[in-house]
Amino acid sequence: MYEEYSKQCLPSKEYRELIGSAICIFNSNNAFIIENILRNDESDKYNWHKLIDYPSGELSQPIKETITKISGKKYLLVFPI
């Protein structure tokens, strides 16, 4: 499929909408995890700017040090530890 703004062949509009939705949802969930890290960070070791630059997989250590420390492992289904 070609669009007016590009000469390249693109996937269908519906497929592109699904990918865009998945990216938005992932970003929202990632931000939610970061907010919880910051809320539970008693040492003020982390800040939003530092955490938002981490690849998502590298959030496991801050999660262990903050969220897991308070709630235990039973709530962490997204980031296995």
HELIX and SHEET records of a PDB file:
HELIX    1   1 LYS A   13  ASN A   40  1                                  28    
HELIX    2   2 TRP A   48  ILE A   52  1                                   5    
HELIX    3   3 SER A   56  LEU A   59  5                                   4    
HELIX    4   4 SER A   60  ILE A   63  1                                   4    
HELIX    5   5 LYS A   64  THR A   68  3                                   5    
HELIX    6   6 LYS A   69  SER A   71  1                                   3    
HELIX    7   7 LYS A   73  TYR A   75  5                                   3    
END                                                                             
